[in-house]
Amino acid sequence: MVIPLRNQAPDGREPAGALRYSTAWDEEQPPIADARQAVRTLLAQAGHPPEHRACQDAQLVVSELVTNAHRHAPGPGGLELEVVPDAALLRITVRDSSPLRPEPQEHDARRVGGHGLRLVTMLCGQLHTVALATGKQVVAHLPLQAPPPDQA
C-alpha cells in the first residue's frame, strides 16, 4: 500500500524554491513504477524532460535504491525526492527497516544481478547512509545539468 505524504512544488509564490515529492509504503511491494513516474514528473517540472539523460539516470537510481530497500529490508519504507532550486541536483532519499549499510559487490560480468549499487555509485556524485532508530536511510546526490533558463 502506498501512502503519499506530500507532493510539493512551487505554487507561484516561491518560484526559486526546491521541488519535492515523498511517499511511503508498508510491508507490501513498493511502488517502483510510481517512483519512476514521480521522478520523471518532478524533473520535467524542473526543466529536465523524460528524454534527457538526467531524467533517465534518475529513474535508474530511484529504481535501484527502492528495489534494494524492498529486497534487503522488507517492511515499511519511504522515498523522498528533492530538486534543488537551480535544478542542478536531485537528492534521493530511501528509508528502510534494516540497519545494515548497502555494500557494492565485486564486479563479476558473469553474475546475474548485484550490479545496481555499483551503477548508483557511478552515476551519483555522493552516496551515503544515515543510521536511524528503526533502520537507515540511503541518500544519493545525482548531479543534473542545469536546464536552460527558458525551461526552468
N, C-alpha and C positions, 0 to 999 in steps of 0.2 A: 504494500500500500504506500503510495506517495503522499506526503503531507507537505504541500507548499507552505513555506514560512514567509517569504517575501519575494517579490519580484519588483525591484525598484529601478526606475530610470528617471532621468531629469524630467521635471514637469514644466519646463519653460522658465521657472523662476531661478533655477540654478544651472545655466547652460554649461558651465565648466565642471559640473560635479561628476563623480565616478558613476559608472553604470554597474548595478549589482543584481544578482539573482541567487537565490538559495532554495534548497529543497531538502527534505529528509525522508528516509524510508525506514520501515520497521524490519522484521525478520524476513520478509519476502524478498524476491528478486528485485534488485534496484532497477530503476527505470533508465537503462543505459541509452536507449534510443531517445528518451525525453531529455537526457543530459546533453546529448549531441545537438538536439534541436535547440535547447536553451543557449548553448554556446554559439550556435550559428546566429540565432536571433540577436543575442547581446552584441556580438561582434558586428553584425550588419548595422545595428543602431549606432555603433562607434565608427562606422565608415569602412569596415572590412567585409566585403561581400563574400558569400559562401565559396565562390570560385577562386578566391585568393588563397595563396599558400598559408598565410597566417591562420585563416579560419580552418583549413584542413588539418594543419598541425594541432590546433587547439582541440578539435574534435578527437583526434587520435589520443592526445594526452588525457583528456577527460575520460574517454572510453577505457583506457588502460588503468587509470587510477581508481575509477569506480568499480571496474571488474575485479581488480586486485583486492579492493576493500571487501567486496562480497565473497570472493573466493577464499581469502585467508582470514576473514573475520566475520563469518555470517552473523547477522543480527542487525541491530539498528545502525544507521549511518547517515551521513549527510554530505551535501555538496554545496559549496559556496563559490561563486564566480564574481570577480570584480575587474572591470576595465578601468585603469587609472584615467584621470581627467584628460590627459593628452593622447589617449588611445594608443600608447606605445608599449603597454604592458598589460598582460592578463594574469591575474593572481587566481590560482585554482586551489581550493582547499577541500580535501576529502577527509571526513571523520569516520572512524570505525571503532569497534569494540575491543580490538586486540592491542595489547601494549607492545607487541613485537614490531621493531622497526623493519621496513622493507629493505631487502638486500638484493642488489642486482646479481644475477647468476653469471658464472663464467661464460664467455662466448663459446657456443658449440653449434655450428651450422647444421649438424645432423639432428639436433634436438628439436622436437615439435613443442612449441610453447616455451615460456620462460624468457622471452626476449623483450617483453613490454617495458619493464622498468629501465632497461638499457636504452630503449628508444626515448623514453621520457627524459632521461638524464642528458641524452644527446640534444634534444630539442629545447630544453628549458635552461635558462640562464642560472637558475637556482632551484634546488630541491632540498627541503629539509623536513624533519619530523619533529613534532612537538608532543611530548607526553601529556596525557590528560588523566584525570582521576578515573575515568571509565574507558580508557583506550588511548587513542592517539589521533592526531590529525597530520596529514601529509600536505605540505604546502609547496606548490610549484609556481615559479615565476616564468611565464612564457613571454619573451620579448616579441613585440609586434612592430612592424614598420609603421610609423605614424602615417595615417591616411592624409591625402591632400586636404588642405583647408576647406575646399568646397564640398568634401564628402563627410567631414566630421559632424 
